[in-house]
Amino acid sequence: MKGNLIIKNAFAVTPLGTSAVKGEKMGSLREIPDATIIVKDERILFCGASSEAPAVNEEDFKVLDANHRVVLPGFVDSHTHLIFGGYRPDEFEWRLKGDSYMSIMERGGGIQSTVNATRVAGSDELKEKALWFINRMSQMGVTTVEAKSGYGLDLESEIKMLDVIKSLEEDENLKLRIVGTFLGAHAVPKEYKGRTEEYVDLMIRDMLPAAKGKAKFCDIFTEKNVFEIDESRRFMQAAKDAGFKLKFHADEIVTLGGAELAAELGAVSADHLLHVSDEGVKAMAEKGVVATLLPLTAFALREPYAPARKFVDAGAAVALATDLNPGSCFSGSIPLTIALACIYMNMTIEETITALTINGAAALDLASETGSLEEGKSGDMIILEFDNYRMLPYYVGMNCVSTVISKGRVVSQN
């Protein structure tokens, strides 16, 4: 019965489609109060009114009774840095005392601190730590997660990270679907300080060819005094020419034009966007670049939240993700992400669900595979503790997920 499942007496709630849901349509969800969901060979065979469900031999299926509780598509966490060595609790205390993100980097902390720890960590150690996070993500309803490299910043260490991610992708026993991203352009390593163009040359010449086939996406931290616009354009054009799909860390700390560059180069998503310009919002909406917003990071850094309403009102697609990382956001909390999106970013719960399901999938170029409860898609879904999905933000920061199902298999029951 591997991948064969029937859920009875479900209150199915889902966005619809095989691409990102944009603008005001993000607030529209299909609701089926008395639903049956059938998954056969890991794919959704039927999701609709119980009275219309096709007859199947239940002996070939695992059968669950949802007891009229909400069933949603599995959550998609489309921006994480879950592969890393070491921790940085001291920096968290520095920030509480008023140090800025950039000043911590200048003190030798920040990304370089994790780079030092990651370079000396073994592959087994990195994988074991990632599995620890993955298990907790699963309990909160995540069925697909993106994982970035970016804490190696040299050829050997970046490939080590990508190989760990690839081993997770290919692990048939893993609870989640993993999507790999090459982020060699996360920072300029200390050995190239003051020689950013030379590091870009190294990445184009050596890292991109070595990363090819090990990661689906290429990402860059486009930021003042990190990788500026011209450097970002040169590197990301090379990545695009090499066959990578593009993502951008954009306009997180200052308004630099990263969103506009993401639109210019046809990126799948641009992420963070705390200081995006109105022109950047418009350009992303016009070019169909998913705006992946990361409220946990703004919360942890005590920064203004990204302008979710501007993106929705402009007709853009908004996704939400955790940005789990050892520095600026040591949290993978989906419940807190939901609460912050609704309370501080003025997103409705319907928009938030769309952002964490179909639009998160679209940010990983997987909207035809997962992110909604529709025939032909992967059997990725969650059963809540409640019969009302509005409990998700109301039960502030608490996990409302009872059962997690990936590819038709129950992988977590709280």
N, C-alpha and C positions, 0 to 999 in steps of 0.2 A: 504493500500500500504506500510505497515511497512516493511522496508528491501527490497522493490522491486524498482529497479532503472534502467533506460536506459540512457546512455550517448552517444550522437551522435556527429559526426564530431570531434572526438578526435584524437590527436597525442599521441598514447599510447606508453610509454617507460617503460620497465621493465626488471629486471633480471629474470631468470627462475630457477625452481627447488624446491625441498622440503627439502634441506639441505644447509649448508653453501657453498658459492661459494669461491673457493680458488685460490690463486696465480694469474697468468695472466688472468684467466677466469673472474676475478672481473671486468675487463675492457670491457666485452662483454654484451651488452644490446639488447634486442629485441625491434625494432622500427617498429610501424605500423602507417604510416602517416594518413590514412583515416580509423579510427577504430570506431567500435561500441562496447560498454561494457554493458553487461546485468547482473544485479544482481537480483536474485530471492530468496526470503526467506533468505536474508542476505548473500547468497553465490554467487560467480561469476559463472554465467551460460555460459557466452560467452565473450571472448575478442579477437577480430580479425578484419579482413577486413570487412568493412560495407557491401560489396557485398556478403559476406558469412554468414551474421548474420541470425539466425533462426527467423521465423515469430512468433511474440507474440502479444497478445492483449494489446496494449499500454494503454488502460483504466485501467489496473491493475497495472500500473507502474507510478512512477514519472519520467518525462522525462527532461533531461538537455541537452542543446546544448553547447558543449565545444568550438565551433567557432574555431576549428582547433588548439586550445591551447594544451599544454602538459598535459597528465594525467600520474601520477606516482603512485606506491604503497604508502600507508601512511607511514610516517617515524616512526621508532621504536627507542625510546630513552631507551636503555637497561642498563643504569646505572644512577640512581638518588637517592638523599637523601631528598625527598620532604616532609617528615614528621619530623617536628622539632619545638621546642619552641624558641622564642626569635630571635634576630639578632646579628651580630658581626661587625658592621661597623668600630668600633675602631680598630679592628685587621687588617682590610684592610689598614688603615692609618699606623699602625705599620709596615706592610710589605713594604709599599711605602718608609718608612724611613730606611729600610734595615734589619728589624728583619726577622729571618728565621722561617719556619713552626715549627720546633722543639723548637726553643727558645721561641716562643709564647706559646707553650704548657707548657713549664717550668715556664712561668710567671703566669700560672693559666688560660690562655686562651685556644684557640683551642677547641677540642672536649668536654673537661670537662665543658667549659662554656655553651655550648649548652645542655649538659647533665643536668646541674643544672636547666636550664629553661624548659627543656622538662619534667623533673620529676614532676614539680609543675603544668604543663599545663594540662587542662582537655581534654578529648577525643574530645568533640565538638569543642574546640578551635583548636586542631591539625587538625581535619578534615576540618574545614572552611578554614584554611590557605592552606591546600593541594588543595582544590577545586579552590582556587584563582590561584595557579600555574597551575593546570590542564587546566583551561580555557585558559590561555595564551599559554600553550604548544599546545593546539588544534589549535589555530589560526595560529601557525607556521607549521602545517601539521602533528603533531604527533598523531598517532592513537593507539599506544601501548606504555606503559611506565612501567618501573620497579620502585618499591619503596622499599627502605630498612628501616629496623629498625636501631638501633645502637646508638641512643642518649638517651637510658634509662640506660643501663649497670647494671640494677638489674632486678630481675625476674618480679616484678610488672610493671615497666615502659616499659620494652621490650615487654611484652604481651599487654600492653595498646597500644603501637605503632602498633603491628601486628594486633590487633583487629580493629584499625582505617583503616589500609590497607585492611583488609578483608572486612570491610563494604563498602569500595570504589570498590573493586573487584565485589561485589555482587549487587551494585547499578545499576539497569537496565536503569536508566535515565542518567548515567554517559556518557560523551562524548568519553572517552578513555577506552581501555582495560588495566587493572592494573595487574601486576605480583609482588607478594610479595617475599621479601628476608629477612631472619633473619640475622642480623649483630650484635649480642651480642658481638662478638669479634672485635669491632671497636676500642677499646682502653681498657686499664686497668683502672677501675674507681679509684678515689682517695682513697677510703676506702680499696682498695687492693694494694696500691702502695708498691712495693717491694715484693709482694706476688703473682706474675703472675701465678705460677702453681696452687695456691689455687683458683684463679679466673677461670682458665681453668677447674678445678675440679667442681666448681659451675655450670659452663655452661653445662658441660657434664651431671652432675647429675640432675640438676633442669631445666635449660633453654631449652635444646634440647627436652626433653619430652613435655614440656609445649608449645613449638613452633610448634611441629609436627601437621600438618594439617592446620596450620595458614599461612605457607609460603612454597613456592615451593623450594626455594634455601636457602643455608647457605653460608655466606661469612665471610672472615676474613681479617684484615689488617696485612698482613705479612710484617713486617718492623723491622729494627734494633731498639732495645729498646722499641718495642711495643710487638708484638708476633713474636718471632724468629722462625727459621725453625723447630726445634724439637717440640716446643709448638704448632706451626701451624699444623704440621703433626698429632700430637696426637688428637687435637681437630677436625680437618677436617675428619680424619678417623672415629672418633666417629659419626660425622654428617652424613657421607656417610653410615655407618652401620645403622643409624637410618632412612635412606630412603630419606635424602635430596640430591638434586643435588647441585653441588659445584661451587662456584665462589671465586676468589681471588683478593684482592687488592695486587698487586705484583710489587716489584722492582720500587716503585715510587720515593723514596728518595735516596736509595743507592742500589747497586747491591748485592742482598742477596741470590738469588736462588729461589725466589717465583715462577717464571715462570716454572722452572724445577719441583718444587713440585706440581704445578697445573697439569703438564703433568703426573707426577708419579701417582697422585691420580685420574686421569681421569676427571678433572674439565670440565664443559661446557665452561667456559671462564676464562681468567685471564685479569685483567684490570689495567689501568695506564701504567706500563711498560716503564717509561721514561728512566730507567737505566738497562734495561734487557740485559743480556749477550748474546753473539752469541750462546752459548750452549742452553740458554733458548729459543731463537727464534727457533732453530732447533728442540728442544724437543716438543715445542708446535705445530709446523708444522707436525711433525711425528705422534703425538697423536691426532690431530684434535681439539686442544683447540682453541677456538675463541680468537683472540687478540682484546680486546675492548679498543680502544684508545680514550683519553679524552683531546683534544687539548685546550679546554677552561681553564682547570686547569693549564696546562703548561703556557698558556698565562697569567693567573691571578697571578701565582707564579713567573713569569719571569724565568722559567726553560726551558731547552732544550726539544723540542718536541719528542715524542716517535718515534722510527725508523720505520715508516710505510713501507717504501720501502724494508727494510730488511725482514719484515714479508711477503710482497707480493712476493718478489723474492725467498723466501724460500718455497713458496707454501702454506703458511698459509692463513687462513681466517681472514680478518680484519673487525671489526665493529667500528662504531663511536657512541659516546654518549656524553651527556652534563656534567654529574657529578654535576648537580644542588645540591648545599648544602650551608649552611649558613656561611661557613668559607673560605675554599680554593678556592671556585668557586661559587660565588653567581650569577649564570647565567644559564638559560635554553635555550639559544639562538641557535636554529638550524641554522639560517642564518650565524651567526658568526662561528659556528662549521664547516660549509661547506667551508667558506672562508679560515679559518686557515688550514684545511686539504689540500686544493688545493694549497694555496700560500706558506705555511711554511712546510708542511709535504710531498709535492711533489706527492700528489695523483691526479690522473686524475679525472675529474668530473664523469666519468662513474664508476670508482672505488668508489668514494665517495657516489654516489647514491646506489650502491650495499651495501656499508658498513652501510648505514642508513636505509636500507630496509630489504632485505633477510638475510643479515649477522647479523643485529641487532636482527631480529627474531630468528635466530639460536642461538644467545647468550642467548636467553630466552627459548630455546628448543621449539620454536613455528614456525619453518620454514615450516612445513607442513600445518600451519593454516593461516599464513599471510606473508607479505613481498614481494609478487609478484602478478602480475595481471594474474592469471591462473585459469582455470576452477576448481571449487570445493573449492577454498580458500575464506576466509572471504572478504566481499566487502569493504575493507579498501583502500581508494585512495584519491589523492588530484589532483586538477586542478590548474595549475599555471596561472599567469597573462600573460604568454608569450607562443609563439609557438616554443621556442628553450630552451631546458633544460640547455644549457650552460650559460644562464642568471643567474643561481643559484649562482655561485661564482663571476661572473662578476659584478652583482649588489651587491657590497660588503657589507655584514652584514645587508642587507635589506630583508624583507619578500617578497618572490615572490609568495606566496600561495594565491590563490583566493578563492577556495572552498575546504572544508574538508569533507570527507565522511567516516563514520564508520559503518560497517555492513550494507551497502546499504542505510544509512540514512545521509542526509546532516546535519552536526552538527556545521559547521562554514562557514560563507561567509564574506570575508573581503571587 
